[in-house]
Each structure stands twice: as structure tokens, then as C-alpha cells.
Amino acid sequence: MNSYETILAIVLMIIIGYICRRFDFLKAEDTQTLNKIVVNIAIPALIFLAMYHADLSHMKTFGTITLICITMGLISGVIAYLFTYLQGYSTKTRWGVVAASTLFNSGFLGYPVTLGVFGTAGLVRAVFYDVGSTILFISFGVFFLVMYGGRYQDILKRSVLFPPLLAVILGIVANLLHAPLGSVIPSVLGYLSGAAIPLIMLSLGLSLEFRGIKEYFGVASFVSLLKLVISPLIAVLVVGLVGLTGLDRTVTIVEAGMPSAMLSLALAITYDLDIKVTAACIFLSTALSIISLTILILLV
């Protein structure tokens, strides 16, 4: 399939998930079960196979992609902080918006898009971009622990022990050591990884809820503009400055145009931030990304 057909297939799977919710074939709470399967089983299998078969001779470039993600997140976070400060939002609303603006959905949505459009080579680069998102998440967790208190165990579980991150490490180690996997293990991982994309899309469709956006439509629109338009435009300048070309450049720009991460809602819930504003930013940016990512992929 070409890039247009791939995006269309992804959109249709999201719509199927939304329809399933509307007609009670599946319920909103089923999203948690699907997410657990995806995050703990399907995506780690997908990542491990990608890392195991990847050409890691360009690790320096992959590290640059991770640094660009961190840079883009920080730029977006600073812009969001200044916007909410000037608008006079409360501290917890402000940080809820900043979290949604800083963290990218570079894994949950980024993996299916880059794999479908750019293949396994694109997925490898998306994984390294997503490592930057994980670092930003850990940094936010530590920051909010200092500000509002909490348990370090929660941050450890959600970040350092995050199954997709462990899959990155194990896949790279197995690749560098040329560890033999036999025939059964790759087959099992292949079947499990095949479930990742459809389950992710169904989960996204189930989680879309437009009724709660009205109250925070203004700030959610700003965050959507920041994530889906301004961020990839800044990324074009950044990748040019550091000299990225080819697939490295393309995937980095596309990943920079991903909507707000679902993990930002986890931060909002854990540290009692403004959950409604964070959810509104996630839902609106995710819904609009269906259009923006299609355009972005065609342009880059």
C-alpha cells in the first residue's frame, strides 16, 4: 500500500473502534484491557523484532533522533507554559496543558503509522524517537514528585520497567551479540507483533470522547495547533541544522507531528492535575491528527 492507503486503513480501524463503542459492542473501559495487551505484549514483540533485525551501524544518528525528540518536547512545553501563564490558568491546569504539549504519542500512534508507511526501517527510527518521549516522561514524573509528592515506585514501573523500553534494550543486545533465536521464538513474536496495530487503532477509537472537549476547546485547539502544525515545522528546521537526510529526516518530522501522548493523562491522574483539560488536549489532537498526519506524510 502507498502512504495514502496506509493512513486510510489506519483511519478506518480507528472508526471501527469508535463504532464499536457507540453500539456497545465494546465499552470504554475495555480500552484499559486492550492497552495492557498492546503495551505489555504486542508492542514489545514488535519492537524486539525490529531492533533484532535492524542495521545498527548508524547508532549515532539514532541517538540524534532521540535528542531531537527531547528538544522538540521541551520547546513545545515552554510555548504551552507561556501561553497558559499569559491566559491566567491555575497551576494545575497549566501543568496539565504543559504535559499534554510536551509528550508525543510517538509510540502508540507513531509506531503503526511509521511501520505502515515506511516499513521496518521507519519503525526502528520511530522507536529511537520514542525513547526521547520516555525520557521526557521520566523527567516529568520526577519533577511532579518534587512538586506534589508521590511514589518513586510508580515512576520506576511506568518508565524504567516499561516493557517497550525493555524490548528496545533486549533487542539491541540480542542484535549486537548475534544471539540465535531459532525458529519458534521469531514465529511467536511475529504473531504477537501482528496484533499490535489493529489493537492500537481499536483502542484509540474506543477512547475518543468528544463530549468533554467543549469546556476546554480553546486551549485544546491551541495544543492541537502546537503539536500538529508548529512542532513539525520547527522539526524541519532542527533536522536541517543537524544534517539529517533521507528516512532519518522524514520519520523524525512525522514523529514530531504526533498528537499528545496518552501517558500525559496518566501524569495528570497521578499528580492530581487538571484531568479534564489534559484529556481534552489528547482527544482533540488525536482526532485532528488523522487529517494532519496524512497531509504531513504527503509533504515530507
Secondary structure, DSSP 8 states (H G I E B T S, - for coil): --HHHHHHHHHHHHHHHHHHHHTTSS-TTHHHHHHHHIIIIIHHHHHHHHHHHS-GGGHHHHHHHHHHHHHHHHHHHHHHHHHHHHTT--HHHHHHHHHHHH-B-TTTTHHHHHHHHHHHHHHHHHHHHHHHHHHHHHHHHHHHHHHH---HHHHIIIIIT-HHHHHHHHHHHHHHTT---TTHHHHHHHHHHHTHHHHHHHHHHHH---GGGGGGHHHHHHHHHIIIIIHHHHHHHHHHHHT--HHHHHHHHHHHT--B-THHHHHHHHTT--HHHHHHHHHHHHHHHHHHHHHHHHH-
